[in-house]
Amino acid sequence: MVEGLNKFWSTPFRITKWKEFSLYAAELISVVEQLEEVGTKEVESIEIAGLDQGLTTKWYTYNFLSVENKAVAQLREFIKTEVRNYMQDLGHEEGNLYLQSWANLLKNKEILKTHSHAGPYSYLSGVFFVKTVASSTRYFLPLDRRIPGVEDFYETEIEVKNVEGGLVIFPSFIEHSSTPTLKKLERITVAFDVLKEAPIDRFHNGFGYKVVDKF
């Protein structure tokens, strides 16, 4: 703590766009769809963020940004660069970091309800938009007051329009939700957590799957 002004509740976000996205968009979509149709088809769903089926509920079985594919490898490098830029902007030392990532494929008015990635290991989180039409993500500032009995009401929120090729990075404790996916359309994103320590709890390298690696 320093004398004078201390910005205790300032919440920095980093919002950028991958300039080379158009070169890899079709391949990234193909990898996500293949993962849903084949890679995780026989895996049990675990309810999360209001979803009880679909690719998001299989998050615990794989690390998307470790999939062996050129487009995925390029996306990983872009995300690594932007995370480092974000940390430099904040004056944080990088040190040893770890990564967990997964894909979300929402269809026909599906929605991610309010949730956060907070936990004993999560440090930074982010989402990259692969395919989206007329959708947004709502981020809720911490320590906000809520009206009892009114779901998802916050006095202060930031709504960021989802842009294909866009990346948003934020502290893991920030709660957020998606607007509903339009009928007959898909919303594809890649989400990730950057961790300060190698996790040992069942939500990371548990369930018999290796889903975290060095960043």
Secondary structure, 3 states (H helix, E strand, C coil): CCCCCCCCCCCCCEEEECCCHHHHHHHHHHHHHHHHHHHCCCCCCCCECCECCCHHHHHHHCCHHHCCCHHHHHHHHHHHHHHHHHHHHHCCCCCCCEEEEEEEEEECCCCCCCECCCCCCEEEEEEEEEECCCCEEEEECCCCCCCCCCCCCCCCEEEEECCCCEEEEEECCCEEEECCCCCCCEEEEEEEEEECCCCCCCCCCCCCCCCCEEC
